[in-house]
């Protein structure tokens, strides 16, 4: 079944044909044809033409008489901020502000709306009508002089869009003054239109042949983990019971379960979401909460479906009450003198939830994304050691929670913006210092990874400043953190409690960036079961508070309540993410790929009974032809081969549920596509041995290679190893200009894959095969100097064979 998701753009098919005809005419003039005209299969989609027109309208007309701020020069010049109004508005009670005509056509090009003025902290949540669907949008800053909030997921621009109206309410008896309204892009709106997201990548070139080899004779044990452990990775963003049961049943039927949600203490307890007693400040202890509130308050978790009653999940504390926090900034950053009071409140809430409802989350994060200024106010204040204070606060909360609810795991810092190379790896050193300072208190460390907006076609952007994680940066970052934990004898589980894409919008290209990011992160993380205990993509079944979000699988039908059952909703392309992965499960098998950069293709193979499944994620901009007929030990004869595809083609997100294949010689995988293949055999798959994969790390991370650097890796018994791979994480601006060279126990090696010199900023692992004859129990690696090179981490992956099949599932 093929399920396309066409998006209405305002550009007709006729317009597209005219655009094509113009390009064909140009082809008669050779001087232009090769340089400017793409081939017919690589034309802009209808959506691309609409966005191109909106981009031209912004710069040619809309911005002409408006104050603006730019960054950069020439084709690298970006519009940072555009002022929409400098009119002074006095606000009280219910507030409604209509933006200037035409704002709706260009809004999707920006990330934020900014209000400047006085007493803006008196304003409540913001609705961007009619584009936020009756819900309020997320704010990133709310201060007396500045209120910044995200634009909602805007539809594809057209001339007929209704105007934007900002709606909010001043607190009772309070007033606010707005002196300026502006659009802001965070410096990411180029003056040159970016057409990459609106082309079918790779369609103008022949498919690249790739070989994938699956071994049916061995199970794969990754540091003792043989089972896929689906419950770790196939999650969606919610806590059990927070959606209508019909949505939970839908997710459960596709073998997904709730993974994580935030509990905002001030809105939930102090302001409250309904009638009943509210949490108040202790009249006898200024800055502390009156914890007798919990003697009367029912903190039970919401009722969920039976399938989710025993589900382990994560929760994150945030927005500590204003009466104990820094004023207006930092989303409830507790005052230093009230760290203990905040910790006691957190512990009281969690203990009361367990006591009242009989269950609580398995993992509790102390503060959401506390590594950034908007969440932890002390990062703004140079007079404070903000990271030491962050560790101190996490330790206080962990100690208080463990005392009241010993079964709960406490962790953090719930890191955002994992660009750890920034400031010569200064941000990495902040993160590791936090880990060192909390080692005796925290049970896990948690991180967030997001692909930035405009990162479709990452492979084509790698020499133009691509800074996302899906071309090696995720793996290199996790390797670096693991190496530090190993070196300091502080190995703890890692939770990825948010991952996905920062792209807003509801066009096909917007949906595709989110979908390819969800699947690529999921695939990469499920390859690390020994390191990751939970991974939650930022994907929802539905959102009653933001019902038309681009991250939801279902939106309400016209006129339906955002809190209604599934029957009142219609699917978006996000629902296909659940369908693509709905039954991928089993025990792991070894799988190997070649003919493509290791950062470009991920492959995972699992089996159950007579069923073999293979997931392939292609993060290059090439379309692939995958050869899968070389399956070791295949005397079983597949009775059927089916392919499940979720891809982007000619401006549409297309889901194909069950494509029957006659053989596995030329399987199509498009650019940035994840596909799932299912082989059904006549007989049961019966591996007879286990391939044991172990990891050994060298001490030393983020080491400048301005001189020869030596690393030591110890393994238990080199004589047992069948094969080994040396993994060297590297960072270098402008990529590698020469090979990374060195010696392994005196034997020379070098690595300089072609793709490594094409990055504007390279941060990725190099995988170097090592002869088993080189291995010793104590191995010395020397890496020769290279200007500008940093060795982020070094480790060995060692494979050995167990003659007996591991009868246990993952540990």
C-alpha positions in Angstrom: 0.0 0.0 0.0 1.3 3.4 -1.0 0.2 6.4 1.1 1.3 9.8 -0.2 0.9 12.9 1.9 0.3 15.7 -0.6 0.5 19.2 0.9 -1.5 22.1 -0.7 0.9 24.8 -1.6 -0.8 27.4 -3.7 1.2 26.4 -6.8 -0.7 24.5 -9.4 0.6 21.6 -11.4 0.4 23.9 -14.5 2.8 26.3 -12.8 5.2 23.5 -12.2 4.9 22.4 -15.9 5.6 26.0 -17.0 8.7 26.0 -14.7 9.9 22.7 -16.3 9.3 24.0 -19.8 11.4 27.0 -19.0 14.3 24.8 -17.9 13.9 22.7 -21.1 14.2 25.8 -23.2 17.4 26.7 -21.4 18.8 23.4 -22.3 19.1 24.5 -25.9 21.8 27.0 -24.7 24.8 24.9 -23.5 26.4 27.9 -21.8 23.6 27.8 -19.2 22.5 24.2 -19.2 25.2 22.5 -17.3 25.7 25.3 -14.7 22.1 26.3 -13.9 19.5 23.9 -15.0 18.8 20.8 -12.9 17.7 17.7 -14.7 14.0 17.0 -14.9 13.7 14.6 -12.0 15.4 17.1 -9.7 13.0 20.1 -10.1 11.7 22.0 -7.2 8.5 20.6 -5.7 5.3 22.6 -5.6 6.1 23.4 -2.0 9.6 24.5 -3.0 8.1 26.9 -5.6 5.7 28.3 -3.0 8.5 28.8 -0.4 10.8 30.3 -3.1 8.1 32.9 -3.9 7.6 33.7 -0.1 11.4 34.1 0.2 11.5 36.5 -2.7 8.5 38.4 -1.3 10.3 38.8 2.0 13.4 40.3 0.6 12.0 42.1 -2.5 8.9 43.7 -0.9 8.0 42.9 2.8 11.3 43.9 4.4 12.0 47.0 2.3 10.6 49.6 4.7 11.4 47.7 7.9 14.4 47.8 10.3 16.5 44.7 9.9 19.6 43.1 11.3 22.0 41.0 9.1 25.0 38.8 9.8 27.7 37.7 7.3 28.5 38.7 3.8 27.6 37.8 0.2 25.9 34.5 -0.3 26.6 33.7 3.4 24.6 36.8 4.5 21.7 35.9 6.9 18.8 37.9 8.0 18.8 37.7 11.9 15.8 40.0 12.9 13.1 42.0 11.1 11.2 44.6 13.1 7.4 44.5 12.3 6.3 47.4 14.5 7.8 50.1 16.7 4.4 51.3 17.8 3.8 51.6 21.6 0.9 49.5 22.8 -0.5 49.7 26.4 -1.9 46.3 27.3 -4.3 45.1 30.0 -6.8 42.4 30.4 -7.4 40.3 27.2 -4.9 41.3 24.5 -5.1 40.9 20.7 -2.4 42.2 18.4 -2.7 41.8 14.6 0.7 41.6 12.8 1.2 43.7 9.7 -0.3 42.5 6.4 1.9 39.9 4.8 3.5 38.7 8.0 1.7 35.4 7.6 3.4 34.7 4.2 7.0 35.1 5.6 6.5 33.8 9.2 7.5 30.3 8.4 11.0 31.6 7.4 11.6 32.7 11.0 11.8 30.8 14.4 10.6 33.4 17.0 8.4 36.4 17.5 9.9 38.8 20.0 8.1 41.4 22.0 10.1 44.2 23.7 8.8 46.7 26.2 8.0 47.0 29.9 6.4 44.6 32.4 6.1 41.9 29.8 6.4 39.2 32.5 2.7 40.2 33.3 1.6 38.5 30.1 0.4 35.0 30.1 0.8 32.2 27.5 0.7 33.3 23.9 -1.7 32.0 21.2 -0.7 32.7 17.6 -4.1 32.7 16.0 -5.2 30.9 13.9 -1.9 28.9 13.5 -1.5 27.5 17.0 -4.9 25.7 16.9 -6.2 27.3 20.0 -3.2 26.2 22.1 -0.4 28.3 23.4 3.1 28.2 21.9 6.3 27.6 23.7 8.1 30.6 25.2 11.9 30.6 25.5 12.2 33.9 27.4 9.8 35.9 29.5 11.3 38.9 31.3 10.1 42.4 32.1 11.6 43.8 29.0 11.6 40.8 26.6 9.1 38.1 25.7 10.3 35.6 23.1 8.2 32.8 21.9 8.4 30.2 19.1 6.3 30.5 16.0 3.9 27.6 15.6 4.2 25.0 12.9 3.1 27.2 10.0 1.5 25.8 6.8 3.1 26.2 3.4 2.9 29.9 2.6 0.3 31.3 0.2 -1.3 34.6 -0.7 -4.6 33.5 0.8 -3.4 32.8 4.4 -5.3 34.6 7.1 -3.4 37.3 9.1 -1.5 36.5 12.3 -3.0 37.7 15.5 -1.2 37.4 18.9 -3.6 36.7 21.7 -2.7 36.7 25.4 -3.9 38.1 28.8 -2.4 40.3 31.3 -2.4 39.1 34.9 -5.4 40.5 36.9 -4.8 44.1 37.8 -1.5 44.3 35.9 -0.5 46.2 32.8 2.3 45.7 30.2 3.8 47.9 27.5 4.9 46.7 24.1 7.3 49.0 22.2 8.5 46.7 19.5 7.5 43.5 17.7 10.0 41.5 15.6 10.5 38.2 13.8 13.8 36.5 14.7 15.6 33.7 12.9 18.5 33.1 15.3 20.7 34.1 12.4 19.6 31.2 10.2 17.7 32.9 7.4 20.0 33.1 4.3 19.4 35.8 1.7 19.9 33.1 -0.9 17.0 30.7 -1.2 17.9 27.2 0.0 16.4 24.8 -2.5 17.9 21.5 -1.1 14.8 20.5 0.9 12.5 20.8 -2.1 14.4 18.5 -4.5 14.3 14.7 -4.8 17.9 14.2 -3.7 20.0 11.9 -5.9 17.3 11.6 -8.6 19.7 13.3 -11.1 22.4 10.6 -10.6 22.5 6.8 -11.0 21.9 4.8 -7.9 25.0 3.8 -6.0 25.5 0.1 -5.5 26.0 -1.0 -1.9 26.6 -4.5 -0.5 25.1 -5.6 2.8 26.0 -8.9 4.3 24.0 -10.6 7.1 25.4 -13.6 9.0 22.7 -16.1 10.0 25.1 -18.5 11.6 25.9 -16.2 14.6 23.9 -14.2 17.1 25.5 -10.8 17.9 26.1 -9.9 21.5 26.9 -6.2 22.0 28.7 -6.2 25.4 26.2 -8.8 26.6 23.1 -7.5 24.9 21.7 -9.9 22.3 18.0 -9.0 22.3 17.1 -5.7 20.5 15.5 -4.5 23.8 12.7 -2.8 22.0 11.4 -1.2 25.2 14.5 1.0 25.4 14.1 2.7 22.0 10.6 2.5 20.6 9.0 5.2 22.7 7.0 8.4 22.1 6.9 11.6 24.1 4.4 11.2 26.9 3.9 9.8 30.3 1.4 6.9 30.8 -2.2 8.2 31.0 -1.6 11.7 29.6 -3.5 11.0 26.4 -7.0 9.6 25.7 -6.9 5.8 26.1 -7.7 5.5 22.4 -4.4 7.0 21.5 -2.6 4.8 24.0 -4.2 1.7 22.5 -3.2 2.8 19.0 0.4 3.2 20.1 0.4 0.0 22.0 -0.8 -1.9 19.0 2.2 -0.7 17.1 4.5 -1.7 20.0 5.4 1.8 21.1 5.1 3.0 24.7 5.2 6.3 26.6 8.8 7.4 27.3 9.2 10.8 28.9 7.4 14.0 29.9 8.1 17.2 31.9 6.4 18.0 35.2 6.3 21.8 35.7 6.1 22.4 39.4 4.9 26.0 39.4 2.1 25.7 36.8 1.0 22.3 38.0 1.0 22.8 41.8 1.2 26.6 42.5 -1.1 27.9 39.7 -2.9 24.6 39.3 -4.8 23.3 36.3 -8.2 23.2 37.9 -10.1 23.7 41.2 -8.7 22.6 44.5 -6.0 23.6 46.9 -2.8 25.1 45.5 0.7 24.7 46.8 1.8 27.8 48.8 4.9 29.2 50.3 5.5 28.1 53.9 4.4 31.2 56.0 7.1 30.3 58.6 9.9 29.6 56.2 10.2 32.2 53.4 11.3 30.6 50.1 10.3 27.1 51.0 7.1 25.3 50.0 4.5 24.3 52.6 4.9 20.6 52.3 1.8 19.8 54.4 0.1 20.4 51.1 0.9 16.9 50.1 -0.9 15.5 53.1 -4.1 16.7 51.4 -3.2 16.6 47.7 -3.7 13.5 45.5 -0.5 13.2 43.4 -1.5 9.9 41.7 -0.3 9.6 38.2 -3.2 9.6 35.6 -4.9 6.4 34.9 -3.5 4.5 31.9 -4.4 1.4 29.8 -3.5 -2.0 31.3 -0.6 -2.5 28.8 1.2 0.6 30.2 0.6 0.2 33.9 4.0 -1.4 34.5 5.9 0.6 31.8 9.1 2.3 33.0 9.3 5.9 31.9 11.1 9.1 32.6 9.9 12.4 34.0 11.7 15.7 34.2 11.2 18.4 36.9 11.1 22.0 35.8 9.7 25.5 36.6 10.4 25.5 40.3 8.0 27.8 42.1 8.6 31.5 41.7 8.7 32.1 45.5 12.0 30.1 45.7 13.5 31.1 42.3 15.5 33.8 40.5 13.0 36.4 39.4 11.6 36.0 35.8 14.5 34.3 34.2 15.6 30.6 33.9 12.2 28.9 34.0 12.2 28.4 37.7 15.9 28.4 38.6 16.0 28.1 42.4 17.9 30.7 44.4 21.2 29.3 45.8 19.9 29.7 49.4 16.8 27.7 48.5 18.5 24.7 46.8 17.6 22.6 49.8 14.0 23.8 49.8 13.7 23.0 46.1 15.2 19.6 46.6 12.7 18.9 49.5 9.8 19.9 47.3 11.0 17.6 44.5 11.4 14.7 46.9 8.0 15.3 48.5 6.2 15.4 45.1 7.8 12.1 43.9 7.2 10.3 47.2 3.6 11.5 47.3 3.0 10.2 43.8 4.3 6.8 44.8 2.3 6.8 47.9 -1.0 8.0 46.4 -0.9 6.2 43.1 1.3 3.2 43.8 3.7 4.1 41.0 6.0 6.9 39.7 8.6 7.3 37.0 11.6 5.1 37.1 13.9 8.0 36.1 13.6 11.6 37.3 15.6 14.4 35.7 16.3 17.3 38.1 16.0 20.2 35.6 15.2 20.3 31.9 18.0 21.4 29.6 19.9 23.0 32.5 23.0 23.3 30.4 21.7 26.4 28.6 21.1 29.9 29.9 17.3 30.0 29.3 16.9 27.1 31.8 19.7 27.8 34.4 19.9 31.5 35.3 23.4 31.3 36.7 24.9 30.7 33.3 24.1 34.4 32.7 25.9 35.5 35.9 29.7 35.6 35.5 30.2 36.1 39.2 28.9 32.5 39.8 30.5 29.2 38.9 27.3 28.1 37.2 28.3 24.5 36.5 29.5 23.9 40.0 26.1 25.3 41.2 24.3 23.1 38.8 26.1 20.0 40.1 25.4 21.1 43.7 21.7 21.4 43.0 21.5 18.1 41.2 23.3 16.4 44.2 20.9 18.1 46.6 17.8 16.8 44.7 19.2 13.3 44.3 20.0 13.0 48.0 16.5 14.2 49.0 14.7 12.0 46.5 16.8 8.9 47.3 16.1 9.4 51.0 12.3 9.3 50.5 12.0 7.1 47.4 15.1 4.8 47.1 13.8 3.0 44.1 13.8 6.1 41.9 16.8 6.9 39.7 17.8 10.6 39.6 19.9 12.2 36.9 20.7 15.1 34.6 21.8 17.6 33.4 19.4 16.9 30.5 21.8 18.6 28.2 20.7 20.7 25.3 22.8 21.9 22.4 25.4 19.1 22.4 28.0 21.0 20.3 30.7 20.0 22.7 33.6 21.2 20.5 32.6 24.8 21.1 35.2 27.1 22.7 38.0 24.6 22.0 36.0 21.8 23.7 35.3 24.1 26.7 31.6 23.0 26.6 32.8 19.4 26.7 34.9 20.1 29.8 31.9 21.7 31.5 29.9 18.6 30.9 32.6 16.2 32.1 33.2 18.4 35.2 29.5 18.2 36.0 29.8 14.4 35.7 32.8 14.3 38.0 31.1 16.5 40.6 27.9 14.4 40.7 29.4 10.9 40.4 28.5 10.0 44.0 24.8 11.1 43.7 23.4 10.7 40.2 22.2 7.4 38.8 22.3 8.4 35.1 23.2 11.2 32.7 20.7 12.5 30.1 21.2 14.3 26.8 19.1 15.9 24.0 20.1 15.8 20.4 18.2 17.7 17.7 18.9 18.3 14.0 18.7 22.0 13.3 16.2 23.5 10.9 17.3 23.5 7.3 19.4 20.4 7.6 17.7 18.2 5.0 20.4 17.1 2.5 23.0 17.0 5.2 25.4 15.2 2.9 25.2 18.1 0.5 25.7 20.6 3.3 28.8 19.0 4.9 31.1 21.6 3.3 28.7 24.4 4.0 28.6 24.4 7.8 26.4 21.4 8.6 26.5 21.1 12.4 24.0 18.3 12.9 24.6 14.9 14.5 23.6 12.3 11.9 26.9 12.3 9.9 29.1 11.0 12.7 28.8 13.7 15.4 26.4 11.7 17.5 28.6 8.7 17.6 31.8 10.7 18.2 30.1 12.6 21.1 28.8 9.5 22.8 32.2 7.8 22.4 33.9 10.8 24.0 31.5 10.8 27.0 31.8 7.0 27.4 35.6 7.2 27.3 35.6 9.8 30.1 33.3 7.7 32.2 35.5 4.7 31.7 38.6 6.7 32.5 37.1 8.1 35.8 35.5 4.8 36.8 32.1 6.5 36.7 30.2 4.5 34.1 26.5 5.3 34.3 23.7 4.7 31.8 22.9 7.4 29.4 19.3 8.5 28.6 18.4 10.4 25.5 15.2 11.9 26.7 14.6 14.1 23.6 15.8 13.8 20.0 14.5 14.8 16.6 14.4 18.0 14.6 13.9 21.7 15.4 12.2 22.2 12.1 8.8 23.9 12.4 6.2 24.0 9.7 3.7 21.6 8.3 4.8 21.3 4.7 6.0 18.0 3.2 9.7 19.0 3.6 9.1 20.0 7.2 7.5 16.6 8.0 10.3 14.8 6.1 13.1 16.4 8.1 11.4 15.3 11.3 10.6 11.8 10.1 14.1 11.1 8.8 15.6 12.5 12.0 13.4 10.4 14.2 14.3 7.2 12.4 18.0 8.0 12.0 18.4 8.8 15.7 16.4 5.7 16.7 18.5 3.5 14.5 21.9 4.9 15.6 20.9 4.7 19.3 19.5 1.2 19.2 23.0 0.1 18.1 24.3 1.1 21.5 22.2 -1.0 24.0 25.1 -1.3 26.4 25.3 2.5 26.7 21.7 3.7 26.3 19.0 2.8 28.8 16.2 4.9 27.2 15.8 6.9 24.0 12.7 9.0 23.4 12.2 10.9 20.1 10.2 14.1 20.4 7.2 12.6 18.7 3.6 12.6 20.1 0.4 10.8 19.3 -1.4 14.1 19.9 -1.1 17.4 21.8 -4.2 19.0 23.3 -2.2 22.1 24.2 -0.7 22.5 20.7 -3.0 20.4 18.5 -1.6 21.3 15.1 2.0 20.8 16.0 4.2 19.2 13.3 5.4 16.6 15.8 2.0 14.9 16.3 0.7 11.7 14.6 -2.9 13.0 14.7 -4.6 16.4 14.5 -8.2 17.1 15.3 -10.7 17.1 12.4 -12.4 20.5 11.8 -14.5 21.5 14.7 -13.4 18.6 16.9 -12.1 19.0 20.5 -8.3 18.7 20.9 -9.0 16.6 23.9 -11.3 14.1 22.1 -10.7 10.4 21.2 -8.8 9.1 18.2 -12.0 8.9 16.2 -12.2 12.7 16.1 -8.7 13.0 14.7 -7.0 12.5 11.3 -3.4 11.2 10.7 -0.4 13.2 9.7 2.8 11.8 8.1 4.2 11.4 11.6 1.8 8.4 12.1 3.8 6.6 9.4 6.9 6.6 11.7 5.0 4.3 14.1 3.9 2.1 11.2 7.4 1.8 9.7 8.9 0.4 12.9 5.8 -1.3 14.4 7.1 -4.9 14.5 10.9 -4.5 14.2 12.1 -6.8 16.9 14.1 -9.9 17.8 17.6 -11.1 18.5 20.6 -9.4 16.9 22.6 -10.8 14.0 25.9 -9.6 12.7 25.6 -7.3 9.6 28.3 -5.6 7.6 28.2 -3.0 4.8 30.7 -1.7 2.3 31.0 0.6 -0.6 29.7 3.6 1.4 31.1 5.9 4.1 30.6 4.4 7.5 28.9 7.6 8.6 26.5 7.3 5.7 24.8 4.0 6.2 23.5 2.2 9.2 22.3 -1.4 9.1 20.8 -3.6 11.9 19.6 -7.2 11.5 17.3 -9.2 13.9 15.5 -12.5 13.8 12.6 -14.3 15.4 11.7 -17.8 14.4 11.7 -18.0 10.6 11.7 -14.2 10.2 14.7 -12.0 9.4 14.4 -8.2 9.5 16.9 -5.7 8.3 16.7 -1.9 8.9 18.8 0.3 6.6 19.3 4.1 7.1 20.9 6.0 4.3 22.1 9.4 5.5 23.8 10.3 2.2 22.3 12.3 -0.6 22.7 9.4 -2.9 20.0 7.0 -3.9 21.2 3.4 -3.3 20.8 0.1 -4.9 21.4 -2.4 -2.1 22.6 -5.9 -2.8 21.5 -8.3 0.0 21.7 -11.7 -1.6 25.0 -12.6 0.2 23.5 -13.9 3.4 25.9 -16.2 5.2 24.4 -19.6 6.1 21.4 -19.0 3.9 20.2 -22.5 3.0 16.7 -21.6 4.2 15.3 -20.2 1.0 13.1 -17.1 1.6 9.5 -17.7 0.8 8.8 -14.0 0.7 10.7 -10.7 0.9 8.9 -7.5 1.7 10.1 -3.9 2.0 8.5 -1.2 4.1 9.5 2.4 3.0 9.0 5.9 4.3 10.6 8.4 1.9 10.4 11.8 0.2 9.9 12.0 -3.5 8.8 14.8 -5.8 7.6 17.0 -3.0 5.6 14.3 -1.1 6.2 12.1 2.0 5.3 8.6 0.8 4.7 5.6 3.0 4.7 2.1 1.3 3.7 -0.6 3.7 4.4 -3.9 1.9 6.3 -4.0 -1.3 6.9 -7.6 -2.4 10.4 -8.2 -3.8 11.3 -11.1 -6.1 14.9 -11.1 -4.8 17.3 -9.0 -2.8 19.7 -8.1 -5.5 18.8 -4.4 -6.1 16.8 -3.0 -3.2 16.0 0.7 -3.6 16.8 3.0 -0.7 16.5 6.8 -1.4 18.4 9.7 0.0 18.0 10.0 3.8 15.5 7.1 3.8 15.1 4.5 6.5 13.7 1.2 5.2 12.7 -2.1 6.9 13.1 -5.4 5.0 11.4 -8.6 6.2 12.5 -12.0 4.9 10.3 -15.0 5.7 12.0 -18.4 5.4 10.6 -21.9 5.0 12.5 -23.0 8.1 13.4 -21.5 11.5 16.6 -19.5 11.6 19.0 -21.3 13.9 22.4 -19.6 14.6 24.8 -22.0 16.3 27.3 -19.6 17.8 27.6 -16.1 19.2 29.8 -13.3 18.0 30.8 -11.5 21.2 31.5 -7.8 20.7 33.3 -5.9 23.5 34.7 -2.4 23.8 37.9 -1.1 25.4 38.6 2.6 25.8 41.9 4.5 26.1 42.3 7.3 28.7 42.4 10.7 27.2 39.6 12.7 25.5 39.6 16.0 23.4 43.4 15.7 23.1 45.0 18.3 20.7 47.2 16.5 18.1 49.7 19.2 17.8 52.4 16.6 18.7 52.5 12.8 18.7 50.0 11.5 21.2 50.1 8.1 22.8 47.1 6.1 24.0 47.0 2.8 26.0 44.2 0.2 25.6 44.1 -2.9 27.7 42.1 -6.0 26.9 41.7 -9.2 28.8 42.9 -11.9 26.4 44.2 -10.9 22.9 44.4 -14.6 21.9 40.6 -14.9 21.9 40.0 -12.0 19.4 38.9 -12.9 15.9 38.8 -9.4 14.5 39.3 -5.9 15.8 38.6 -2.3 14.8 40.3 0.8 16.1 37.9 3.7 16.4 39.5 7.2 16.5 37.2 10.2 17.0 38.5 13.2 15.2 37.6 16.9 15.1 39.0 19.4 12.6 37.8 22.6 11.0 37.7 22.2 7.2 38.0 18.4 7.5 41.1 16.3 7.2 43.7 17.6 4.8 45.9 14.6 5.4 45.6 11.1 6.7 45.3 10.3 10.4 48.5 8.2 10.7 50.2 6.4 13.5 51.2 3.0 14.9 49.4 0.2 16.7 51.9 -1.8 18.8 54.5 -0.6 16.3 52.5 -1.5 13.2 51.7 1.4 10.9 48.2 2.5 10.1 46.6 5.4 8.4 43.0 6.5 7.6 41.9 9.2 5.2 38.5 8.4 3.8 37.4 10.7 0.9 34.4 12.0 2.8 36.5 13.3 5.7 38.1 16.2 3.8 34.7 17.5 2.6 33.4 18.7 6.0 33.4 22.4 6.9 33.7 21.1 10.5 34.4 17.5 10.9 33.5 15.6 14.1 33.2 11.9 13.5 34.7 8.5 14.2 37.3 6.9 11.9 36.9 3.1 11.8 40.3 1.4 11.2 40.6 -2.4 10.8 43.3 -3.9 13.0 44.9 -7.3 12.2 44.4 -9.7 15.1 48.1 -10.5 14.9 48.8 -7.0 16.1 46.8 -7.3 19.3 48.3 -7.7 22.7 46.8 -7.6 26.2 48.4 -4.1 26.6 48.2 -2.1 23.4 49.9 1.2 22.6 48.6 3.5 20.0 50.6 6.5 18.7 48.9 9.1 16.5 51.1 11.5 14.6 50.6 15.3 14.7 48.4 17.2 12.3 47.7 20.9 12.5 44.3 21.7 13.9 43.4 18.1 14.7 41.8 17.0 18.0 41.6 13.4 19.0 38.2 13.2 20.7 38.5 9.6 21.9 40.2 6.3 21.1 38.7 2.8 21.6 38.9 -0.8 20.3 36.0 -2.9 19.2 36.9 -6.5 19.6 34.9 -9.5 18.2 35.4 -13.0 19.4 33.4 -16.2 18.9 31.6 -18.3 21.5 31.2 -21.9 20.4 28.0 -22.1 22.4 24.9 -20.0 21.5 24.1 -17.5 24.2 20.7 -18.8 25.5 20.1 -15.7 27.6 18.5 -12.5 26.3 20.2 -9.2 26.8 21.4 -8.2 30.2 
